[in-house]
Amino acid sequence: MMDNSKGGNSDEEYASKSKQSNVLPLWGNERTMNLNPLILTNIQSSHYFKVNLYELKTYHEVVDEIYYKVNHLEPWEKGSRRTSGQTGMCGGVRGVGAGGIVSTAYCLLYKLFTLKLTRKQLNGLINHCDSPYIRALGFMYIRYTLPPKDLLEWYEDYLEDEEELDVKAGGGQMMTIGTMLRQWLVKLEWFSTLFPRIPVPIQQKIQKHLEVRFPPYAIKAAAAAAAAAAAAVATATTNERPRNTERERNDWSRDRDRHSVREDIRKDFLRDNERERRRDRYRDDRRHEKKIRERSRERDRDRDRSPHRGDRDREHSKYRKGHHR
């Protein structure tokens, strides 16, 4: 009896531990997924997320949607917003007022977050054989939501993965899964947004591990590739700036001319409106005077037609005589 009891307790403890191990710990803000607030606002207000993705209720439906719809890993669709004039952390990040179009990839990434993935489901994503973008969103989910101390454990077996994907909106930037993961471990920047910051002690541990496993030049190559990509984006923005500046100058000139024309029209309208009001007041005054004259004439006519007019006149004359005396 004692052995059976102990065995039953052991099975229950094992089942409990197994169930707990399938639950993923969340790090940081459990409501925003640690996304940039501007990106999150655009996701939550997008028609694609509120309507199309609302209909997807299961993990497998979302995976199928990733397979058919995702073709890059940028947070914004190509050419959906001009970023000139913005600096700092929000430079190049689409805000609500800017009206940028948030990418399908990030909408689906946040949709996965709302499903609260289990460890088994997350492993299914990063080992999926149908599309590298399914795997990439799984790795991105890890980078955004799991504790920094667990990142190396999750990425360890894939740091030399040679499967390629195009990460840039519109195409033109091929990258292997391994290179992408090494970049995510040593760089915060990812196109026009930032990953959650890794605490310094954990970052140093990751850096040492990469230096031991990979030659220093490999780490430098990954950093150089990231810097080259950033420089390419900056160069493109710089090259477009004169044209944008000239267009903005022309737009400003046209707006100024339109404003001047609108101001002249407004003044003419006010002048005509005031003239009409004066004319209406004059007409009202004339009508009022005419009515007073007509009423006075009508009273005189009524008095003339009255049969007691003579009696009233005599009484009036007597009153006037008595008053004078």
RODO-2510 file (C-alpha; in nm, 4 decimals, decimal comma):
residues 325
     n   res          X          Y          Z
     1     m     0,0000     0,0000     0,0000
     2     m     0,2804     0,2367     0,0889
     3     d     0,4617     0,1656    -0,2377
     4     n     0,1502     0,2256    -0,4443
     5     s     0,0891     0,5529    -0,2633
     6     k     0,4419     0,6699    -0,3283
     7     g     0,4169     0,5644    -0,6890
     8     g     0,0922     0,7592    -0,7294
     9     n     0,2479     1,0709    -0,5809
    10     s     0,5482     1,0344    -0,8092
    11     d     0,3280     1,0117    -1,1193
    12     e     0,1330     1,3209    -1,0130
    13     e     0,4529     1,5170    -0,9501
    14     y     0,5899     1,4118    -1,2892
    15     a     0,2680     1,5156    -1,4636
    16     s     0,2695     1,8483    -1,2808
    17     k     0,6331     1,9164    -1,3724
    18     s     0,5664     1,8162    -1,7322
    19     k     0,2714     2,0527    -1,7500
    20     q     0,4701     2,3378    -1,5966
    21     s     0,7623     2,2800    -1,8339
    22     n     0,5284     2,3227    -2,1305
    23     v     0,4335     2,6736    -2,0109
    24     l     0,6693     2,9411    -2,1402
    25     p     0,7822     3,2184    -1,9046
    26     l     0,7126     3,5704    -2,0273
    27     w     0,9646     3,8467    -1,9727
    28     g     0,8989     4,2193    -1,9623
    29     n     0,5613     4,3716    -2,0405
    30     e     0,3016     4,0946    -2,0656
    31     r     0,0544     4,3231    -2,2414
    32     t     0,2673     4,4850    -2,5125
    33     m     0,5035     4,1945    -2,5894
    34     n     0,7861     4,4495    -2,5455
    35     l     0,7068     4,5952    -2,8891
    36     n     0,7659     4,9583    -2,9699
    37     p     0,4427     5,1374    -2,8677
    38     l     0,4037     5,2957    -3,2099
    39     i     0,4286     4,9583    -3,3801
    40     l     0,1891     4,8025    -3,1306
    41     t    -0,0651     5,0805    -3,1811
    42     n    -0,0521     5,0355    -3,5577
    43     i    -0,0937     4,6583    -3,5204
    44     q    -0,3964     4,6869    -3,2921
    45     s    -0,5620     4,9469    -3,5150
    46     s    -0,4908     4,7743    -3,8477
    47     h    -0,7805     4,6261    -4,0438
    48     y    -0,5790     4,3103    -4,1138
    49     f    -0,5301     4,2368    -3,7439
    50     k    -0,8794     4,3372    -3,6272
    51     v    -1,0718     4,1607    -3,9049
    52     n    -0,8646     3,8985    -4,0882
    53     l    -0,6605     3,7669    -3,7985
    54     y    -0,9543     3,7851    -3,5573
    55     e    -1,1094     3,4964    -3,7474
    56     l    -0,8040     3,2750    -3,6846
    57     k    -0,8580     3,0951    -3,3558
    58     t    -0,5990     2,8148    -3,3556
    59     y    -0,2238     2,7815    -3,3700
    60     h    -0,2340     2,5811    -3,6952
    61     e    -0,4490     2,8436    -3,8701
    62     v    -0,1968     3,1136    -3,7814
    63     v     0,0924     2,8973    -3,9066
    64     d    -0,0867     2,8511    -4,2397
    65     e    -0,1411     3,2275    -4,2602
    66     i     0,2324     3,2849    -4,2063
    67     y     0,3128     3,0355    -4,4817
    68     y     0,0948     3,2132    -4,7375
    69     k     0,1311     3,5810    -4,6401
    70     v     0,4778     3,6561    -4,4935
    71     n     0,7628     3,7392    -4,7328
    72     h     0,9896     3,9637    -4,5223
    73     l     1,0662     4,0450    -4,1572
    74     e     1,0612     4,4244    -4,1465
    75     p     0,8080     4,5885    -3,9134
    76     w     0,6702     4,8095    -4,1940
    77     e     0,5660     4,7578    -4,5516
    78     k     0,7886     4,9046    -4,8183
    79     g     0,7335     5,2724    -4,8948
    80     s     0,4377     5,3075    -4,6600
    81     r     0,5804     5,6094    -4,4816
    82     r     0,8406     5,8848    -4,5235
    83     t     1,0915     5,8927    -4,2376
    84     s     1,2786     6,2156    -4,3121
    85     g     1,3097     6,4517    -4,0185
    86     q     1,2799     6,1871    -3,7460
    87     t     1,5712     6,1086    -3,5175
    88     g     1,6566     5,8903    -3,2218
    89     m     1,4677     5,5814    -3,1212
    90     c     1,1596     5,6775    -3,3211
    91     g     1,3558     5,7615    -3,6350
    92     g     1,2058     5,5571    -3,9124
    93     v     0,9366     5,4140    -3,6888
    94     r     0,5840     5,4594    -3,8143
    95     g     0,3553     5,6361    -3,5757
    96     v    -0,0166     5,6744    -3,5712
    97     g    -0,0118     6,0251    -3,7119
    98     a     0,2334     5,9214    -3,9819
    99     g    -0,0078     5,6611    -4,1128
   100     g     0,2459     5,3853    -4,1842
   101     i     0,1333     5,0359    -4,2837
   102     v     0,2499     4,7791    -4,0312
   103     s     0,3804     4,4580    -4,1874
   104     t     0,1962     4,1275    -4,2068
   105     a     0,4893     3,9612    -4,0271
   106     y     0,4556     4,1764    -3,7157
   107     c     0,0753     4,1459    -3,7118
   108     l     0,1113     3,7670    -3,7141
   109     l     0,3868     3,7833    -3,4538
   110     y     0,1534     3,9685    -3,2175
   111     k    -0,1263     3,7258    -3,3051
   112     l     0,1005     3,4406    -3,1890
   113     f     0,1553     3,6325    -2,8661
   114     t    -0,2200     3,6550    -2,8071
   115     l    -0,2401     3,2747    -2,8391
   116     k     0,0110     3,2330    -2,5501
   117     l     0,2245     2,9694    -2,7187
   118     t     0,3383     2,6637    -2,5301
   119     r     0,6914     2,5268    -2,5393
   120     k     0,5796     2,2488    -2,7724
   121     q     0,4184     2,4934    -3,0145
   122     l     0,7227     2,7214    -3,0126
   123     n     0,9504     2,4275    -3,0894
   124     g     0,7158     2,3403    -3,3733
   125     l     0,7622     2,6895    -3,5165
   126     i     1,1421     2,7057    -3,5065
   127     n     1,1759     2,3535    -3,6538
   128     h     0,9075     2,3920    -3,9198
   129     c     1,0082     2,2536    -4,2583
   130     d     0,7643     2,4358    -4,4879
   131     s     0,8836     2,7978    -4,4734
   132     p     1,1852     2,9816    -4,3294
   133     y     0,9512     3,2685    -4,2347
   134     i     0,7570     3,0404    -4,0000
   135     r     1,0870     2,9555    -3,8309
   136     a     1,1957     3,3204    -3,8283
   137     l     0,8785     3,4375    -3,6551
   138     g     0,9305     3,1647    -3,3960
   139     f     1,2822     3,2920    -3,3282
   140     m     1,1546     3,6506    -3,3199
   141     y     0,8878     3,5466    -3,0682
   142     i     1,1709     3,4115    -2,8493
   143     r     1,3707     3,7342    -2,8832
   144     y     1,0768     3,9547    -2,7854
   145     t     0,9072     3,7570    -2,5086
   146     l     1,1382     3,5095    -2,3334
   147     p     1,3824     3,5992    -2,0528
   148     p     1,7234     3,7130    -2,1863
   149     k     1,8996     3,4422    -1,9833
   150     d     1,7196     3,1791    -2,1960
   151     l     1,8036     3,3240    -2,5370
   152     l     2,1320     3,1433    -2,5833
   153     e     1,9773     2,8128    -2,4799
   154     w     1,7040     2,8503    -2,7434
   155     y     1,9353     2,9775    -3,0208
   156     e     2,2339     2,7509    -2,9495
   157     d     2,1492     2,4721    -3,1937
   158     y     2,0638     2,7081    -3,4790
   159     l     2,3560     2,9518    -3,4791
   160     e     2,5035     2,7809    -3,7869
   161     d     2,1745     2,7155    -3,9642
   162     e     2,2249     2,7689    -4,3383
   163     e     1,8630     2,8077    -4,4491
   164     e     1,8251     3,1411    -4,6267
   165     l     1,5458     3,3973    -4,6338
   166     d     1,4996     3,7522    -4,7610
   167     v     1,4416     3,9756    -4,4585
   168     k     1,3975     4,3103    -4,6361
   169     a     1,0615     4,4497    -4,7472
   170     g     1,0639     4,4501    -5,1258
   171     g     1,3528     4,2035    -5,1355
   172     g     1,7255     4,2443    -5,1742
   173     q     1,8766     4,1311    -4,8409
   174     m     1,9280     3,7575    -4,8183
   175     m     2,0435     3,6206    -4,4832
   176     t     2,0868     3,2764    -4,3289
   177     i     1,8977     3,1800    -4,0157
   178     g     2,2268     3,1408    -3,8266
   179     t     2,3585     3,4834    -3,9253
   180     m     2,0279     3,6418    -3,8331
   181     l     2,0261     3,4814    -3,4870
   182     r     2,3862     3,5834    -3,4159
   183     q     2,2964     3,9390    -3,5143
   184     w     1,9927     3,9365    -3,2836
   185     l     2,2138     3,8285    -2,9949
   186     v     2,4671     4,1089    -3,0360
   187     k     2,2581     4,3910    -3,1887
   188     l     1,9471     4,5692    -3,0634
   189     e     1,8607     4,7335    -3,3945
   190     w     1,6404     4,5538    -3,6430
   191     f     1,5605     4,7742    -3,9414
   192     s     1,3400     5,0561    -3,8072
   193     t     1,2797     4,9222    -3,4562
   194     l     1,4643     4,7855    -3,1518
   195     f     1,4606     4,4517    -2,9757
   196     p     1,4298     4,4427    -2,5944
   197     r     1,7562     4,5301    -2,4238
   198     i     1,9615     4,2431    -2,2816
   199     p     2,1105     4,3056    -1,9337
   200     v     2,4843     4,3721    -1,9440
   201     p     2,5988     4,0596    -1,7491
   202     i     2,3940     3,8327    -1,9771
   203     q     2,5143     4,0203    -2,2855
   204     q     2,8766     3,9684    -2,1794
   205     k     2,8116     3,5984    -2,1264
   206     i     2,6599     3,5677    -2,4736
   207     q     2,9503     3,7576    -2,6283
   208     k     3,2065     3,5299    -2,4647
   209     h     3,0184     3,2212    -2,5781
   210     l     3,0124     3,3432    -2,9380
   211     e     3,3835     3,4289    -2,9263
   212     v     3,4621     3,0771    -2,8061
   213     r     3,2383     2,8996    -3,0562
   214     f     3,3069     3,1198    -3,3569
   215     p     3,6293     3,2885    -3,4684
   216     p     3,6416     3,6587    -3,3886
   217     y     3,6249     3,7475    -3,7542
   218     a     3,2874     3,5737    -3,7817
   219     i     3,1419     3,7964    -3,5112
   220     k     3,2986     4,0986    -3,6763
   221     a     3,1553     3,9872    -4,0091
   222     a     2,8063     3,9645    -3,8601
   223     a     2,8453     4,3078    -3,7013
   224     a     2,9865     4,4460    -4,0273
   225     a     2,6933     4,3033    -4,2212
   226     a     2,4519     4,4698    -3,9808
   227     a     2,6428     4,7988    -4,0067
   228     a     2,6468     4,7725    -4,3873
   229     a     2,2729     4,7167    -4,3938
   230     a     2,2190     5,0197    -4,1696
   231     a     2,4549     5,2260    -4,3856
   232     a     2,2666     5,1200    -4,6992
   233     v     1,9398     5,2350    -4,5478
   234     a     2,0993     5,5644    -4,4376
   235     t     2,2517     5,6153    -4,7848
   236     a     1,9201     5,5521    -4,9540
   237     t     1,7556     5,8020    -4,7229
   238     t     2,0340     6,0556    -4,7901
   239     n     2,0078     6,0086    -5,1658
   240     e     1,6360     6,0615    -5,1575
   241     r     1,6567     6,3664    -4,9330
   242     p     1,7398     6,6313    -5,2034
   243     r     1,4512     6,5129    -5,4171
   244     n     1,2213     6,5039    -5,1169
   245     t     1,3444     6,8456    -5,0071
   246     e     1,2798     6,9919    -5,3511
   247     r     0,9374     6,8337    -5,3633
   248     e     0,8612     6,9614    -5,0138
   249     r     0,9736     7,3092    -5,1183
   250     n     0,7467     7,3012    -5,4227
   251     d     0,4622     7,1654    -5,2129
   252     w     0,5170     7,4441    -4,9613
   253     s     0,5121     7,7052    -5,2376
   254     r     0,1911     7,5632    -5,3802
   255     d     0,0370     7,5476    -5,0350
   256     r     0,1335     7,9094    -4,9752
   257     d    -0,0271     8,0162    -5,3049
   258     r    -0,3376     7,8168    -5,2226
   259     h    -0,3498     7,9753    -4,8806
   260     s    -0,3208     8,3231    -5,0340
   261     v    -0,6012     8,2489    -5,2778
   262     r    -0,8159     8,1041    -5,0016
   263     e    -0,7508     8,4133    -4,7877
   264     d    -0,8591     8,6456    -5,0723
   265     i    -1,1724     8,4402    -5,1255
   266     r    -1,2454     8,4506    -4,7551
   267     k    -1,2085     8,8304    -4,7450
   268     d    -1,4333     8,8713    -5,0475
   269     f    -1,6909     8,6471    -4,8900
   270     l    -1,6851     8,8422    -4,5634
   271     r    -1,7125     9,1709    -4,7513
   272     d    -2,0085     9,0471    -4,9560
   273     n    -2,1661     8,9004    -4,6481
   274     e    -2,1385     9,2311    -4,4607
   275     r    -2,2852     9,4153    -4,7584
   276     e    -2,5797     9,1757    -4,7645
   277     r    -2,6356     9,2209    -4,3906
   278     r    -2,6427     9,6001    -4,4277
   279     r    -2,8850     9,5761    -4,7168
   280     d    -3,1080     9,3438    -4,5153
   281     r    -3,1041     9,5803    -4,2173
   282     y    -3,1973     9,8740    -4,4432
   283     r    -3,4835     9,6772    -4,5945
   284     d    -3,6083     9,5747    -4,2471
   285     d    -3,6000     9,9349    -4,1304
   286     r    -3,7942    10,0504    -4,4354
   287     r    -4,0532     9,7784    -4,3864
   288     h    -4,0909     9,8731    -4,0199
   289     e    -4,1385    10,2396    -4,1039
   290     k    -4,3898    10,1513    -4,3734
   291     k    -4,5887     9,9382    -4,1287
   292     i    -4,5940    10,2233    -3,8742
   293     r    -4,7212    10,4678    -4,1380
   294     e    -4,9865    10,2231    -4,2531
   295     r    -5,1061    10,1672    -3,8972
   296     s    -5,1222    10,5427    -3,8389
   297     r    -5,3285    10,5955    -4,1560
   298     e    -5,5582    10,3109    -4,0607
   299     r    -5,6205    10,4619    -3,7170
   300     d    -5,6998    10,7967    -3,8785
   301     r    -5,9450    10,6313    -4,1184
   302     d    -6,1124    10,4441    -3,8342
   303     r    -6,1503    10,7651    -3,6393
   304     d    -6,3021    10,9446    -3,9385
   305     r    -6,5563    10,6669    -3,9941
   306     s    -6,6589    10,6466    -3,6271
   307     p    -7,0259    10,7702    -3,5545
   308     h    -6,9167    10,9230    -3,2230
   309     r    -6,6522    11,1401    -3,3764
   310     g    -6,8582    11,4621    -3,3246
   311     d    -6,9235    11,3883    -2,9574
   312     r    -6,5578    11,3176    -2,8985
   313     d    -6,4563    11,6391    -3,0728
   314     r    -6,7012    11,8455    -2,8648
   315     e    -6,5842    11,6867    -2,5422
   316     h    -6,2285    11,7447    -2,6453
   317     s    -6,2926    12,1112    -2,7216
   318     k    -6,4693    12,1592    -2,3860
   319     y    -6,1769    12,0011    -2,2106
   320     r    -5,9342    12,2269    -2,3893
   321     k    -6,1416    12,5393    -2,3064
   322     g    -6,1716    12,4422    -1,9390
   323     h    -5,8025    12,3719    -1,9230
   324     h    -5,7160    12,7129    -2,0665
   325     r    -5,9420    12,8887    -1,8148
***
